[in-house]
Amino acid sequence: MRMQILAGGLLLAIGAAVAPVNSHAAVGVVIGVAPPVAPVEVIPAARVGYDWTPGYWHWNGYRHVWVSGYWLRSRPGWHWVAPRWSAYGPRWRYSAGYWAR
């Protein structure tokens, strides 16, 4: 019985460690207000081990708020897909940024 509990605990721990690496949660918002034109953003010099993600417009529930670009620690074998707004019929849909293979 003790071995079964230990084996079950080990499998659970392995599953918990692997799940965040393979999962992708999409966060989306659909609104009727188009985002403004993005301001010109100067991209800083490259940093070893980091990827630059450009700024984007965030909807705070009342209006668009600019979020400046920032550095993300690189993930070998992955690339960053930046947050974006896209036309969704007469409305606008926000898609959060995420890592993709």
Secondary structure, DSSP 8 states (H G I E B T S, - for coil): -HHHHHHHHHHHHHHHHHHHHH-----EEEESS--------------TTEEEE--EEEE-SSSEEEE--EEEE--TT-EEE--EEEEETTEEEEE--EEE-
